[in-house]
């Protein structure tokens, strides 16, 4: 294709939605006020926007706007003003979910890309996973109304409880609460720490669990 065709085929699309996937890997956020986003996820923007956080020596944004009482948390930044922010995270696929008033979802902190300010949120850790993850397992509880964008390595699968999952592959869950189980015999068998040694057990007959075909190493 020639240059004009290339530009036309890859130009941003017009949409009335506040969160719009431009392709599988890029989120277009229409900002009119404040949107929360994962620190360092901005790849481009138009309009009059500011990004609030703590600048590192490398120029990236690594500040915490909120953090758990333990001091652990998920690095997020406030995107403020009017314009479009284009967000991406290390080539991961973008998933957009709209939460109705009162609906909620809990997301692995590594997999939160952005969410509207209208959502209430709280950052927590699952300290019982501290043996597998440095500082525990950070997750973000989000309650609607509003949009949230998640990221996954590859295409996710949504399962219904009862189900057990590898914490490293668990992206999000809703209307259910996990219990952490330890498979000590598996650890003895492999002779070292393994992601399969720890499982998140989701019981009950309702809710959902989102997993990805990839194990995060954090």
C-alpha positions in Angstrom: 0.0 0.0 0.0 1.1 3.6 -0.5 1.7 6.1 2.3 -1.8 7.6 2.1 -3.4 4.2 2.3 -1.2 3.2 5.3 -2.2 6.4 7.1 -5.9 6.0 6.3 -6.1 2.4 7.4 -4.3 3.0 10.7 -5.9 6.4 11.6 -7.8 6.7 14.9 -11.5 5.9 14.6 -14.3 8.3 15.6 -16.4 7.0 18.5 -18.8 8.4 21.1 -17.5 5.9 23.6 -15.2 7.2 26.3 -13.0 4.1 26.1 -12.4 2.9 22.5 -10.0 0.1 21.4 -8.1 1.4 18.4 -6.7 -2.0 17.8 -6.1 -5.1 20.0 -3.3 -3.4 21.8 -4.1 0.3 22.0 -6.8 2.1 24.0 -8.1 5.5 23.0 -9.5 7.4 26.1 -11.6 10.5 25.5 -10.7 12.6 28.4 -12.9 15.4 29.7 -11.9 15.9 33.3 -9.9 13.1 35.0 -9.1 9.5 34.1 -6.9 7.2 36.0 -4.3 5.2 34.1 -1.4 2.8 34.7 1.8 4.7 35.2 3.8 4.9 32.0 1.1 3.6 29.7 0.7 6.8 27.6 2.1 6.4 24.1 0.6 9.5 22.6 -2.0 12.2 23.3 -3.9 15.1 21.6 -5.4 18.1 23.2 -4.6 19.7 26.5 -3.8 16.9 28.9 -1.5 16.7 32.0 -0.2 13.5 33.6 0.3 13.7 37.4 2.8 11.4 39.1 6.3 11.2 40.3 8.9 11.3 37.6 11.7 8.8 37.8 15.3 9.5 36.7 14.4 7.9 33.4 11.5 10.3 32.9 8.8 7.7 33.4 5.9 8.1 35.8 6.2 5.8 38.8 4.2 7.6 41.5 1.4 6.2 43.6 -1.7 8.3 43.9 -3.2 5.7 46.2 -1.6 2.8 48.0 -2.5 0.1 50.5 -1.7 0.6 54.2 1.3 -1.7 53.8 2.9 0.7 51.4 2.4 -1.7 48.5 0.2 -0.6 45.7 -0.4 -0.3 42.0 1.3 2.6 40.2 -1.3 4.8 38.7 -1.4 8.3 37.2 -4.1 10.9 36.8 -4.7 12.1 33.2 -6.4 15.5 33.4 -7.8 18.0 30.9 -9.6 17.6 27.5 -8.3 15.5 24.7 -7.4 11.9 23.7 -4.9 9.8 25.5 -3.6 6.7 23.7 -2.6 4.0 26.2 -0.8 0.6 25.8 1.1 -1.8 28.0 4.0 -3.9 26.7 2.0 -5.3 23.7 -0.7 -6.8 25.9 -4.3 -7.0 24.5 -6.8 -4.4 25.7 -10.1 -5.5 27.2 -12.8 -2.9 27.9 -15.5 -3.5 30.5 -18.4 -1.2 31.4 -19.6 -1.6 35.0 -23.1 -0.6 35.9 -24.0 1.2 39.1 -23.1 -1.2 42.0 -21.3 -3.7 39.8 -17.7 -4.4 40.8 -14.6 -6.2 39.6 -11.3 -6.9 41.3 -8.3 -6.8 38.9 -4.7 -7.9 39.3 -2.7 -4.6 39.7 -0.4 -5.6 36.8 -3.5 -5.8 34.5 -5.2 -2.5 35.1 -4.7 -0.1 32.2 -7.2 2.7 32.9 -10.5 3.5 34.5 -12.9 6.4 34.8 -12.9 8.7 37.8 -16.5 7.8 38.3 -15.5 4.4 39.6 -14.7 4.0 43.3 -11.5 2.0 43.8 -9.4 0.5 46.5 -5.9 -1.1 46.3 -5.3 -4.2 48.4 -2.8 -7.0 48.7 -3.3 -10.7 49.3 -0.5 -11.1 51.9 -0.8 -14.9 51.9 0.8 -14.9 48.4 3.9 -13.0 49.7 5.9 -16.2 49.3 5.3 -16.2 45.6 5.2 -12.5 44.8 7.5 -9.9 46.3 5.5 -7.8 48.7 2.3 -9.8 48.2 -0.2 -9.8 45.4 -1.6 -6.3 44.6 -5.1 -6.0 43.3 -7.5 -3.2 42.6 -11.2 -3.3 43.6 -13.3 -1.2 41.2 -17.0 -0.4 41.6 -19.2 1.2 39.0 -20.7 3.0 37.3 -18.0 3.6 34.6 -15.5 2.0 32.2 -12.4 0.1 33.1 -9.8 -1.2 30.7 -7.8 -4.4 31.5 -4.8 -5.9 29.7 -4.2 -9.6 29.0 -1.4 -11.6 27.4 -3.3 -13.2 24.6 -7.1 -13.8 24.7 -8.7 -14.3 28.1 -11.1 -17.0 29.2 -13.9 -16.3 31.7 -14.7 -19.2 34.1 -17.4 -19.7 36.6 -16.8 -20.9 40.2 -16.0 -23.3 41.6 -12.6 -23.1 40.0 -8.9 -23.0 41.1 -6.5 -20.8 39.2 -2.8 -20.0 39.1 -2.4 -16.5 40.7 0.2 -15.6 38.0 -2.4 -16.2 35.3 -5.4 -14.7 37.2 -6.4 -11.3 35.7 -9.7 -10.4 37.5 -12.7 -11.7 39.3 -16.1 -10.5 40.4 -18.9 -11.5 42.8 -16.6 -14.1 44.4 -13.7 -14.0 46.8 -10.6 -16.2 46.5 -9.0 -18.4 49.1 -5.3 -19.2 48.8 -4.4 -22.8 48.8 -0.8 -24.3 49.0 0.1 -27.5 47.3 3.2 -28.5 49.4 3.6 -31.9 47.7 4.0 -30.2 44.3 6.7 -27.9 45.8 8.6 -31.0 47.1 8.3 -32.7 43.8 9.8 -30.0 41.7 12.3 -29.0 44.3 11.7 -25.3 44.0 9.1 -22.6 44.2 6.5 -23.0 41.5 3.5 -21.0 40.4 1.4 -24.1 40.6 2.3 -24.5 44.3 -0.1 -21.7 45.1 -3.7 -21.7 43.9 -6.5 -19.2 44.2 -9.7 -21.2 45.0 -13.0 -19.5 44.0 -16.0 -21.3 45.5 -19.8 -20.7 45.2 -22.2 -20.8 42.4 -22.0 -17.2 41.1 -19.5 -14.8 39.9 -16.7 -15.0 37.3 -12.9 -15.4 37.1 -10.8 -14.1 34.2 -7.6 -15.9 33.4 -5.0 -15.5 30.6 -2.8 -18.0 28.8 0.3 -16.5 30.4 1.9 -16.3 33.9 2.9 -12.9 35.1 6.2 -12.7 36.9 6.3 -9.8 39.3 
